[in-house]
Amino acid sequence: MATFMLASTVALLFGQATASPQAQMFERRQVGGEEPDVVIPGASSYNGLNLVPQMGWDNWNAFGCDVNESLLLTTAQDMINYGLRDLGYNYIVLDDCWSVGRNESGYLVEDKYKFPNGMQDVANRIHDLGFKFGMYSSAGTYTCGRYPGSLGYEQKDADLWASWGVDYLKYDNCFNQGQSGTPKLSFDRYNVMSQALNATGREIIYAMCNWGNDDPFDWAYRIANSGRMSGDIYDSFNRPDDRCPCTEAIGCPWPGFHCSVMNILNKMPAITSRTMSGYFNDMDMLEIGNGGQSDSEYVVHFSMWAINSSPMLIGTNIGTLSPANLAIYSNPAIIAINQDTSASAAKRVWRYLVDADATGEGEISLWTRTMANGDRIVALLNAGNTTRTMNATIDEVFFDERTAGAYRAPPELSQTWDVYDLWANRMSEAEAGAVLASMNGTTVQVSSNSTTRFNATAMSYADGIKAMHPALWGQKVGTLVPGGRFEAEIDRHSVGVYRLKSQGASKAKRDEL
Ligand code: GAL
């Protein structure tokens, strides 16, 4: 996909390496006494859960209301066979349309036609398969599919889900009775369920789905583990749709739906500092496999969701997954970024509009992100209509460090960085096809030194990175040297994603000082 070339530039600028405002935001401050009594946003998860983004599968994008227990259980078994559970996709989330109403005591009743053995049994069997179980409701009188909502019934519903063994709640925003329009109204309404979940005593991840309404980026980390930041995704790379009118996340009064991958992605840069361990900006479920985009567009979708620490919920029919789509969902080098304990979002360093044609404007952009161990991620995104050579200078890659002060160059600029192409070891069609052909009980084993596959149950992503596991590092394609830049040819509607590892601080010779 990407051809790698090296070049050099003399445009080396100097800046001081000081803690950025964002890094300072991630501290706990002690105000007297032993324990910190002020918790700075991002210092911890509000309930101690979800320190890295949740991963799993949700039925909505591919099946809508057409759900039943065998779909959930068959999907879970397929995900084991295909190695997806062991890549970290370990939540099975049941979306809308699962209940029939409330009983005389006010408790929700599951649809016995769709779930003949009852939800408790579904939860048990999902747990037995090594997954956690996610459930859906709405902070309104109805769900978006017009099933009973939880507004006014928060504690009853939370108690019922806890008794079933639910581990995750996706909580929607439909039919909210006008209790939205200000951050306070939304906060209060969503907080009732947050408190109710806590009161059950069960560890339940709380995934707010209020589509970014009332700027949850400012308040939801106090009560939830993730929050949708846009109207609903649809399976389009960049087609604008009038039903998704906002191009910015902040102050969007009408999030809507039918939001394209590029629409959602371009809403992220402004709220990048509001992604934090325990609270993730949810860019919505993945569409890979649903047929509306090209292979390279799906690679963009997957890559950009991953590097922005979005929850990664597969939104397609696992039973009909193609080898190419399995290969995308299974790229452990990209998932390792998403699951990195830095738990931050990428920054867009620059964006240019290019290639205007009848279908609209194309664009190219450069994104970077720091990993917990100091590695640097670089993404060269070509959402233009033609293949082009893109480049990133070392100054751009370390833009924030370079602009953090004015006295001394940050050390990163004088280091040499090995550059690894993280899509270079994508599973071939043949290998992915063989994995899909595996039958129940004859799962194709992931060998510990596979260059393409990884088992995160056997070895954590952090350990794999440390051990230079080949499946997590792709292929080394060059180095980025002080004063230099790197270039890569990026296909139309595609992205190059690279992991940069420092060779160590370079020892400046005396006469260079
Ligand atoms: C939407 C939500 C979707 C899906 C749907 C169910 O509001 O954003 O992800 O849950 O409701 O009706």
Residues whose N, C-alpha, C, O or C-beta is under 5 A from the ligand:
A	BS01	GAL	W60 D95 D96 C144 G145 D172 D232
